[in-house]
Amino acid sequence: MQARWNGRFGKTDEAIQNWVDLLNRESSRPRFKEVGYLIEVQALQEARGYLEQLESDSDEDISEKNYLLSKCYLGQALIPQAKEKIEQAILKKPQNAKYWDLLADCYLELGDWREAIKALDNSMRAAPQNAETNYRMGMIYSFHEEYHEALRCFQGCCQLRPREFLYWEMKAEMHLLLEQLKDACNSYERALRYGGTPDLAARLAYCYVQNGEVKKGIQYYKYTLKYEPDHYDSLSNLAAVYQNLGRSQEALTLLERAKNIYPKDPILLNNLAFTLVHQGRTRKASEYYREALELTPDHPLILYNLSVCLTRKGNWQEGIDLINQLLKIEPNHSAGWALLGNIYDQIDQSEVAIDCFNKALKLA
């Protein structure tokens, strides 16, 4: 009790000493609980020293001793030794799920994720109701871009613990990666219902917009911004939705709010300029495009958009220079060749214009 009390109040050194003192006392049974406490506070050498000199009689004690030794070795980056010990524990007690979980940890440290999955699959057989094991498998599959398998695991999590929002969120993420937008929307809805954050509402809004349900998307972006007024992605994405709907002033208001948060985001500056162009404010748009180019001088989209803006104002030579810079970066930029052709056509250089149009057509 004294050791636990010290540990709870941050007196780790005193707690370790208390537990070590207990281990040094005579006992008819192995003190595995105290060893577990030592491992929790990373007193691995003390725990390992006790276990390595401990003589065990029953299969139960031998298995638990090897399991705890494996945890010590794993914590000390002695991976082969950890793997050997946990395999010995599994030989004695193959029905113990936590042993398989630890073997999976060893395989992950060794970089063998497929063997880790096999170990976790055995853990699931030993404890079929353990949703966290399914979740771990899902995360491993997801990391290695096995999205269908990851989805299957997260579906299992949702069946085992249907009110855990994180499981529904991960299920939704897999649906989104697999371009199953309707299912993604349904899963995000469930995640939000069971305690998801405003950020989750923004993900749901994105899915609805991508699925063509723009009104619902706007509704959830507004929900996010109600609780997080400075939610950058929602400000930017809702602005894009408004711009596509022809509501450029509402888009501009949101983008200016976003600019107050991240004033040096070149893509945001590009979007601001694009919206201003649609309002006929090309001079101010040019300023934002130039500011964006100072941050990313070779960004093809910004180079192209500034060129369009300049040609609308009749700044032919600067437009030509920018498009030539763009074409050095992306020689097959068909829209760039077409714009260059239009400029040369405007300044009565028809032969050069025709060459540009021909290149644009062959690339289109």
N, C-alpha and C positions, 0 to 999 in steps of 0.2 A: 504493500500500500504506500509506503514511504517513497519507493522508487517511482510509482505511477504518479504520485503527487508532485514529486520534483520534475518529472517529465512534462506534466501538464502545465507547470508554471515556468517552463523554459530553462530549468536548472538541469541541463542535459548531463553535464559531467557528474553531478551528484547522483543522478538517476542511474547512470552507467555503473558507478561504483557500488550502488546499492544492489543492482542486479548481479554484478560480478561476485559480491560478497555472498549472495544467495547461492550462486553456482558452486562456490567453494565449500558450502556446507554439506554435511552428510545427508543423503536422501536415498530412499528405497526405490524411487522412480526418477527417470530422467527429467530434468527441469526444462522441458521444451518450451513452455510458455515464456519463461524468462529469456531463453535464447531468442525467441521470436521478438520480444521487446528490444533486445540489443540490436537485432538486425534492422528493426524499424528505425532506430536512431543512428544507423550506419556504424555501429561499433562491431564491425565485421570480424576483426582479428580476435577480439575477446570471445565472440560467439564461436568462431571457428576453432579456437584453442580448446574450448570446453568440449565441443563435439568430437574433435579428432582423438581426444583421449578417453572418450566415453565408450564403455563396453555395453553393448546391447544384447538382449536375449531374444525377445519375441520378434516376430516378423513385423508387427506394428511399430515397435520401437526402432527397428533397423530401417524401415521405410521412412519414418519421420526424420530420423537422424540424417539419412542420405538426402532427403528433401531440403532440410535446413542447411546442410553442408553445401548443397548445390546453390542455394541462394547466396551463401557467403562467397563461394567461388565466383559466381556470376557478378556479384557486386564488386569483386576485386579484379574483374576482367580476366579471370582464369577460365575461359570458356570451355575448352576441352574437358577440364576436370569437372566443371559444373555439369556438362552434358553426360559424362560418365556416371556421376553420382545419381542424377535424376533418372537415368535409364535403369540403374540398379533398384531404385525405389519403385519404378513402374513394374519391373519384373515381379516384385513381391505383391504390389497392390495396383494392378492395372485398372481397377475400377475407380480410382481416385482422380477426379477431374483436375484438381489443383496441380497434380504431378504433371499431367499432360500440358497444362498451361505453362508451367515452368520450362518444360522441354521445348515448347514453341518459342519461348523467350530466347533459349539457347540457339535455336536454329536461326532466329531473326538476327541475333548478334553475329552469327556465322555467314549471314547473307543468303541463306537458303530459305526463301519465303514459301516455296511450295511444300517443303517438309514441315515448315511451321504450320501451314494450313492443315496438313495431315494430322499433326499433333492436336490442333484445335478441334478438328473433326472428331477425334477420339475423345476429347474432353466433352464435346456435345453429347456423345453417346453415353458417357458416364453421368452427365448431369444435363438432361435434355431441356430442362426449364431455365437454364442459365442464359438469359438474353445477352449478357455482356460478352460471352464467348462468341456468339453470333455477330455481335457488333465488331469485335476485334477482327474476325474473319472478313467482314464487310469492308473494314478500313484497309486491310492488307490488299484485298482484291482491287479496291478503288485506287489505291496508290499505284498499283501495277496495271491500271487501265483495263482491268477485267470487269467491265461495268455490269454486264448481265449477271455474273456471279455475285458481285457486290449487292446488286439489287435483290437477289434471292435471299441473301443474308439479312439485309435490312428489313425485308418483308417478314422474315422469321422473327426479328426483334419486335416488330409492331404487333405481331400476333401474340407473342409472349407477354409483352407489356404495352398494351394499346394506348395508354395515357402518358407515355413518355415522349415529349415533343422532339427530343433530339433524334430519336429513331425515325420519326416521320420526316424530319428535316433531311436526314441523310437519304432516305428513300426518295424524297422529292429531287434531291440533287442528282441521283442516278437516273431518274426519269428524264431530267433535263438534259443530262449528257447523252442520253439515248434518243433525244428529240421526241420524247413521249410527253408532249406539252399538257394535254388534258390530265393525264395521270399526275404529272408534276404539280399542277394547280390543286388537284384534290388532296395530295399529300401535304403540300404547304398549308392548305386550309386546316387540315387536322393538326399540324404542328402548331399553328397559330392559336388554335382553339385550346390546346393543352399547355399553353404557357410560353409560346415563342416570343421573341423580342420584336421591336419595331423593324429592325433590320430584316427579319424574316418576312415581314409584310412587304418590304421593298422587293424581296426576291419573288414573292407571290405576284406583285404588281408587274414585274418584268415578264413573268410567264404568261399572265393574262394578255399583256400587250402583244407578245410574240404569237400568241394563239388567236389574235384578232379580236379579243374581247377588250377593246380599248377603254370603254366606260368603267369596267371593273378595275382595270389597271390604274386608271386615274384615281379611282376611289381609294385603292390601297396605297398609292404614292402619297395621297393627301393624309391618310391615316398615319403613315410613317412620319411625315413632316409635322403632324400635330404633336407627336410625342418627342420627336427629335428634329427641331427646326433646322439644324445644321447638318442634316444627313446628306452628305455630298452627292452620293450616287443618285439618290431620289431627286434632288434638285436638278441634276444634269439630265437624268433620264426623263423626268416629267417635262422638262423644257423641250426635249427632243420630240416627245409626243405632241405637245402643243404646237411646235413648229410644223410637224407633219399635218396637223389639223388646220393650219393657216392662222393659228392664234399667236402670232409672232410677238405681240406686246407682252402677253402672259409668259411666253418663253423667255423673253429678254429679262423680265423681272426676276425669274428664278435663276437665270444664269448670272446676273449681277450679284445675287445673294451668294451663289456658289463661288464667285470670284473673290468675295470678301474672305472666304475660308481658305482657298488655295489660289492666290493671285498669280502663281507662276506655273500653272498647268497649261502647257501649250495646246492640248486638245480642247480644253475649256475655252481658251482665247480664240481658237479657230471657230468653235461653235458660236461664240458671241459675235464674231465678225460675220459669220454666215447668216445669222439672224438679222443683223443690222443691214446686210445687203438686201435682204427681202423687204426691209422697210425703206429702201432707197437711200440709206445713209452710208454711202460708199466711202466717204472720206474717213469717218470714224472706224468703219470696218477695216480699211487699209492699215490704220494704226494698230489695231489688234492683231491683224495678220503679221505685220512686221515684228511686233512684240513676240509673237509665237515663234517666228523664224529665228529671232535672236536666241531663243532657248533651244530650238532644234533646227539648225540651219539647213539640214538636208532632208527634211520631212516632205515626202512627195505630195501628200494631200494638201498641206499648207501652201507649198509652192504653187500648186495648180490653182487653188482657190484665190490666192493673191493675184495670180496672173489674170484670172477671170475678172476680178474686181478692178484691176488696173485697165484692162481693155475696155471695160464699160465706161471708164472715164477718158478713154482715148490716149492713155499712156502707152503707146505702141512699143517703143524701144525697150522700156523697162519690162514690159510683158514678155517681149521676145527673149530678153536676157534671162528672165526667171524660168521660162519654159525650156530654154536650152540647158539651164542648170538641172531642171527636172529630168530631161531626156538623157543627160549623162548618168544619172542615178538609175533611171528606168527607161532604157531605150525602146521598150515595147509598150510605152504608155500611149494607147491609141487616142484617148481624149486629149492628151497633151499635143499630139501631132495634129489633131483636128483643130484645136484652138490656135495653134501656130499657123495653120493654113488660113484660118479666118482672119488673123491679124495681117498676114501678107496680102490677102485679098483686099483688105480695107486700105492698105497703103499702095495698091495698084502694082503689086509684084506677083502677077497671076501665074507665071511659070513656077516660081518657088512655091506658091500656094498649092498648085496642082500636085507637085511632088509630095508636099506634106499630106494632102488629102489622100493620095494613093497609099502612103505608108499607113495612115490611120485606117483605111478600108481593109488593107491586108492584115492588120492586127486585130480588127474588130471581130 
